[in-house]
Amino acid sequence: MSVVDTREYSTLSDAKWLTIERDRTERGESAIADVRKRADERDVPVETELLRGIPHEEILDYADENDIEVVVMGTHGRSGVEHFLNGSVTEKVIRNSTLPILVVRVTA
């Protein structure tokens, strides 16, 4: 699953916001295609979703609505100012979920 963060930033023009949203959608589609390719190469069944909204909320809602038993998430392991400015979707999911969460460090 990939979630396109659709929160608007009031200081951006509509054109700039649309460019950012298009870029986020393309990155999400690319990530999903990569996961599907890797799963297909290993004969692992996979279901994919591209959602829009506030990422941690969409993940939690999807898990609840689809009776998910465990959530597996990647993290880049950012810290300091970068973590403070960007927040952590994984951290928000962990803090707000009653489900077990498996966090995998993403490299690259």
Order of alpha helices (4+ residues) and beta strands (2+ residues): beta-alpha-beta-alpha-beta-alpha-alpha-beta
